[in-house]
Amino acid sequence: MMDYPRPELKTHNSEFEEEIKKAQGISATDKEDLIKVLHYFRDQDMMDVQENYDSIFERGRSTSLLLFEHVHGESRDRGQAMVDLMALYENAGYEISVRELPDYLPLYLEFLSTRPKQEIIDGIDDVAHIVGILAERLKQRDSVYHHCFEVLLNVASVSVDAEHLETLVSSEERDDTMEAIDKLWEEEMVTFATTDPNTSCSTTKAPGKSKSVEKSSPVHWVDNKPTSPKTSTRN
């Protein structure tokens, strides 16, 4: 249900609901919350559902489903993290057969679903700080999708500081508005240093190389987290 909405969610809605009702290890309350999401798919026009999905998860970075967006941003470490995560999948005997990056959350969860129970729990715990803040951001935006993220944490028995997350998200400036997106992509005016007041250009010395070189580091699910869950050494 975190993935891009497909027509099957509507046509087979009652079947999915029965599977949720029969699922083991999920509380009655969590089942009710997941069914609320299912009924959202059932009761809305699929094109509207898809458009809403794009506006939530594809506009701005704060609710991105790409895990490393929240960990590494645009740093060089992100490339190495991708390589390491791909190696994790391949070493377990899997390869990606869809056009998604390896840190796409639904893809990561699909991989975890093939693992032993304790490894599933540990894998969710590794990204709990990301899942937790995504849940809170979606909740404050009145998105039905917040139930999926909250249930995920509950299934793995992972606790987050809900009060801290609520305060943190409340103070954030949203990045999914058109004004915020325009500001993000806005190019600054190019100016040139000059000693001649009658010209806008000069023959200034070219900038030198940076004094430091950024190095790659292996992936750890630890940066930018609002709480302090354990570091994953497996990834």
C-alpha positions as CSV (number, residue, x, y, z in Angstrom):
1,M,0.0,0.0,0.0
2,M,3.1,2.3,0.2
3,D,3.8,1.7,-3.5
4,Y,2.4,3.6,-6.4
5,P,-1.4,2.9,-6.4
6,R,-2.4,0.3,-9.0
7,P,-6.0,-0.7,-10.2
8,E,-5.6,-4.0,-8.4
9,L,-6.0,-2.2,-5.1
10,K,-9.5,-1.3,-6.1
11,T,-10.6,-4.5,-8.1
12,H,-9.2,-6.9,-5.4
13,N,-9.9,-4.7,-2.4
14,S,-12.1,-7.2,-0.5
15,E,-9.5,-9.9,-1.0
16,F,-6.8,-7.7,0.5
17,E,-9.1,-6.9,3.4
18,E,-9.6,-10.6,4.1
19,E,-5.8,-11.1,4.1
20,I,-5.4,-8.3,6.6
21,K,-8.1,-9.7,8.8
22,K,-6.4,-13.1,8.8
23,A,-2.8,-11.8,9.3
24,Q,-0.9,-12.9,12.4
25,G,1.1,-10.6,14.6
26,I,-1.0,-7.5,13.9
27,S,-3.3,-6.0,16.5
28,A,-7.0,-5.5,15.9
29,T,-6.4,-1.7,16.0
30,D,-3.6,-1.8,13.4
31,K,-5.8,-4.0,11.2
32,E,-8.6,-1.5,11.4
33,D,-6.1,1.3,10.4
34,L,-4.8,-0.7,7.4
35,I,-8.4,-1.4,6.3
36,K,-9.1,2.4,6.4
37,V,-6.3,2.8,3.8
38,L,-7.7,0.0,1.7
39,H,-11.1,1.6,1.7
40,Y,-9.6,4.9,0.6
41,F,-8.4,3.0,-2.5
42,R,-11.8,1.4,-2.9
43,D,-13.9,4.6,-2.5
44,Q,-11.8,7.1,-4.6
45,D,-11.3,7.3,-8.3
46,M,-8.0,5.6,-9.1
47,M,-6.7,8.6,-11.1
48,D,-7.4,10.9,-8.1
49,V,-5.6,8.4,-5.8
50,Q,-2.6,8.3,-8.1
51,E,-2.5,12.1,-8.4
52,N,-2.7,12.4,-4.6
53,Y,0.1,9.9,-4.2
54,D,2.4,11.9,-6.5
55,S,1.6,15.1,-4.6
56,I,2.5,13.4,-1.3
57,F,5.6,11.3,-2.1
58,E,7.0,12.9,-5.3
59,R,6.8,16.6,-4.4
60,G,9.5,17.8,-2.0
61,R,12.0,15.7,-0.1
62,S,10.5,15.5,3.4
63,T,8.1,12.7,2.5
64,S,10.3,10.9,0.0
65,L,10.2,7.1,0.0
66,L,13.9,7.0,-0.9
67,L,15.6,6.2,2.4
68,F,18.9,7.7,1.6
69,E,17.3,11.0,0.8
70,H,16.8,11.3,4.5
71,V,20.2,9.9,5.4
72,H,22.7,11.3,2.9
73,G,20.8,13.8,0.8
74,E,22.9,14.8,-2.2
75,S,26.3,13.9,-0.7
76,R,28.7,11.5,-2.3
77,D,28.1,9.0,0.4
78,R,24.7,8.2,-1.1
79,G,26.3,6.5,-4.1
80,Q,28.4,4.2,-2.0
81,A,25.3,3.5,0.2
82,M,23.4,2.4,-2.9
83,V,26.2,0.0,-3.8
84,D,26.3,-1.5,-0.4
85,L,22.5,-2.0,-0.3
86,M,22.6,-3.6,-3.7
87,A,25.3,-5.9,-2.4
88,L,23.0,-6.8,0.5
89,Y,20.3,-7.8,-1.9
90,E,22.6,-9.7,-4.2
91,N,24.3,-11.6,-1.4
92,A,20.9,-12.9,-0.3
93,G,20.2,-14.1,-3.8
94,Y,18.0,-11.3,-5.1
95,E,18.2,-8.7,-7.8
96,I,16.0,-5.7,-8.6
97,S,13.7,-6.4,-11.5
98,V,11.9,-3.0,-11.5
99,R,13.0,0.5,-12.3
100,E,13.4,1.6,-8.7
101,L,16.5,2.6,-6.7
102,P,17.6,0.1,-4.1
103,D,16.7,2.4,-1.2
104,Y,13.0,2.7,-2.2
105,L,11.2,1.9,1.0
106,P,8.5,-0.5,-0.5
107,L,11.3,-2.4,-2.3
108,Y,13.4,-2.6,0.9
109,L,10.3,-3.9,2.8
110,E,9.7,-6.5,0.1
111,F,13.2,-7.7,0.5
112,L,12.8,-7.9,4.3
113,S,9.6,-10.0,3.8
114,T,11.8,-12.8,2.5
115,R,14.1,-12.8,5.5
116,P,13.8,-14.6,8.9
117,K,11.6,-13.0,11.5
118,Q,14.4,-11.5,13.6
119,E,16.1,-10.1,10.6
120,I,12.8,-8.4,9.5
121,I,12.5,-6.8,12.9
122,D,16.1,-5.7,12.9
123,G,15.7,-4.3,9.3
124,I,12.7,-2.2,10.3
125,D,14.5,-1.1,13.5
126,D,17.4,0.1,11.3
127,V,15.1,2.6,9.5
128,A,12.7,3.3,12.4
129,H,13.9,6.9,12.7
130,I,13.0,7.5,9.0
131,V,9.7,5.7,9.2
132,G,8.8,7.5,12.4
133,I,9.3,11.0,11.1
134,L,7.5,10.1,7.8
135,A,4.5,8.9,9.8
136,E,4.4,12.1,11.8
137,R,4.7,14.3,8.7
138,L,2.0,12.4,6.9
139,K,-0.2,12.6,10.0
140,Q,0.2,16.3,10.3
141,R,-0.7,16.7,6.6
142,D,-3.9,14.6,7.2
143,S,-2.8,11.9,4.8
144,V,-4.4,8.5,5.3
145,Y,-1.0,6.9,4.4
146,H,0.3,7.7,7.9
147,H,-1.4,4.5,9.1
148,C,0.9,2.3,7.0
149,F,4.0,3.8,8.6
150,E,2.7,3.6,12.2
151,V,1.5,0.0,11.7
152,L,5.0,-0.9,10.3
153,L,6.6,0.3,13.6
154,N,4.0,-1.5,15.7
155,V,4.5,-4.8,13.9
156,A,8.2,-4.6,14.6
157,S,7.6,-3.5,18.2
158,V,9.7,-0.4,17.6
159,S,9.0,2.6,19.7
160,V,9.7,6.2,18.8
161,D,9.5,9.4,20.8
162,A,6.1,10.5,19.5
163,E,6.0,13.7,21.5
164,H,9.4,14.8,20.2
165,L,8.5,14.0,16.6
166,E,5.3,15.9,16.9
167,T,7.2,19.0,18.1
168,L,9.9,18.6,15.6
169,V,7.6,18.3,12.6
170,S,5.4,21.1,13.8
171,S,8.3,23.4,13.6
172,E,9.4,22.4,10.1
173,E,8.8,24.5,7.0
174,R,6.9,22.4,4.4
175,D,8.8,21.8,1.2
176,D,5.9,20.5,-0.9
177,T,4.2,23.8,-1.7
178,M,4.7,25.4,-5.1
179,E,6.4,28.3,-3.5
180,A,8.9,26.0,-1.7
181,I,9.6,24.1,-4.9
182,D,10.2,27.2,-6.9
183,K,12.5,28.5,-4.2
184,L,14.5,25.2,-4.1
185,W,15.1,25.2,-7.9
186,E,15.6,29.0,-8.2
187,E,19.0,29.8,-9.7
188,E,20.9,32.7,-8.2
189,M,22.0,35.5,-10.4
190,V,25.5,35.2,-11.7
191,T,27.8,38.1,-10.9
192,F,31.5,38.6,-11.5
193,A,34.0,40.4,-9.4
194,T,35.6,43.4,-11.0
195,T,37.8,46.4,-10.1
196,D,36.5,48.4,-13.1
197,P,33.1,50.1,-12.3
198,N,32.4,50.4,-16.0
199,T,32.4,46.7,-16.7
200,S,30.7,43.7,-15.3
201,C,33.6,41.3,-15.9
202,S,37.2,41.1,-15.0
203,T,40.2,38.9,-15.3
204,T,40.1,37.6,-11.8
205,K,42.2,34.6,-10.6
206,A,40.5,31.3,-11.1
207,P,39.4,29.6,-7.9
208,G,41.7,26.9,-6.6
209,K,40.9,23.3,-5.8
210,S,39.1,22.5,-2.6
211,K,41.5,22.0,0.4
212,S,39.6,18.9,1.4
213,V,38.3,15.9,-0.6
214,E,35.1,14.3,0.5
215,K,35.4,10.6,1.0
216,S,32.8,7.8,0.6
217,S,31.7,5.9,3.7
218,P,29.7,2.7,4.1
219,V,26.0,2.9,4.6
220,H,24.7,3.3,8.1
221,W,21.0,4.2,8.8
222,V,22.0,6.9,11.3
223,D,22.1,10.4,9.9
224,N,19.4,13.1,10.4
225,K,17.4,11.0,12.8
226,P,15.3,12.7,15.5
227,T,15.8,9.8,17.9
228,S,18.7,7.5,18.5
229,P,18.0,4.0,17.3
230,K,20.8,1.6,16.9
231,T,23.2,1.7,14.0
232,S,22.9,-1.1,11.4
233,T,26.2,-2.9,11.0
234,R,24.7,-5.4,8.6
235,N,24.0,-2.9,5.9
